[in-house]
Amino acid sequence: MIYDLMIWGGAALSVGGLIGLGWCILRVMKAKRAKLEDEALRAVIQKVLPWNMGALMLSLLGLMLVGLGAAFS
């Protein structure tokens, strides 16, 4: 029972991380399409970078939970 919760909770975290990564990609693509100057584009990327790393960490933790839940069940 607890391992099923680990698996499903980890899957939910991974999906949340993937949604966050998609948002980061769309945000940078939108900035590139706007043909911003170099400094403005760098500012957008610098603002998105922490969100990108957080989304990667969230999906990594989710995958670890799925792996642990599958190994222990």
C-alpha positions in Angstrom: 0.0 0.0 0.0 2.7 2.5 1.0 4.8 1.5 -2.0 1.9 2.2 -4.3 1.6 5.7 -2.9 5.4 6.2 -3.4 5.0 5.1 -7.1 2.0 7.3 -7.8 3.3 10.2 -5.8 6.6 10.0 -7.6 4.8 9.8 -10.9 2.9 13.0 -10.0 6.1 14.8 -9.0 7.7 13.8 -12.3 4.7 15.0 -14.3 4.9 18.3 -12.4 8.6 18.6 -13.2 7.9 17.9 -16.9 5.2 20.6 -16.9 7.7 23.0 -15.3 10.3 22.2 -18.0 7.7 22.8 -20.7 6.9 26.2 -19.2 10.6 27.1 -19.2 11.0 26.0 -22.8 8.0 28.0 -23.9 9.1 31.1 -22.0 12.6 31.1 -23.6 11.1 30.4 -27.1 8.7 33.3 -26.7 11.6 35.6 -25.7 13.6 34.4 -28.7 10.7 34.9 -31.1 10.3 38.5 -29.8 13.8 39.1 -31.1 15.0 40.8 -28.0 18.4 42.4 -27.8 21.2 40.3 -26.3 21.0 41.8 -22.8 17.2 41.5 -22.6 17.3 37.8 -23.8 20.0 37.1 -21.2 17.8 38.6 -18.5 14.9 36.4 -19.5 17.1 33.3 -19.5 18.6 34.2 -16.1 15.1 34.5 -14.6 14.0 31.2 -16.1 17.2 29.3 -15.1 16.3 28.7 -11.4 12.8 27.5 -12.4 14.4 25.1 -14.9 16.7 23.7 -12.3 13.9 23.3 -9.8 11.7 21.5 -12.4 14.6 19.2 -13.2 15.1 18.5 -9.5 11.4 17.8 -9.0 11.2 15.3 -11.8 14.4 13.7 -10.6 13.0 13.2 -7.1 9.8 11.9 -8.6 11.7 9.3 -10.7 13.7 8.3 -7.6 10.4 7.7 -5.7 9.0 5.6 -8.5 12.2 3.6 -8.6 12.3 3.0 -4.8 8.6 2.2 -4.7 9.0 -0.3 -7.5 12.1 -1.9 -6.0 10.4 -2.3 -2.6 7.0 -3.5 -3.7 
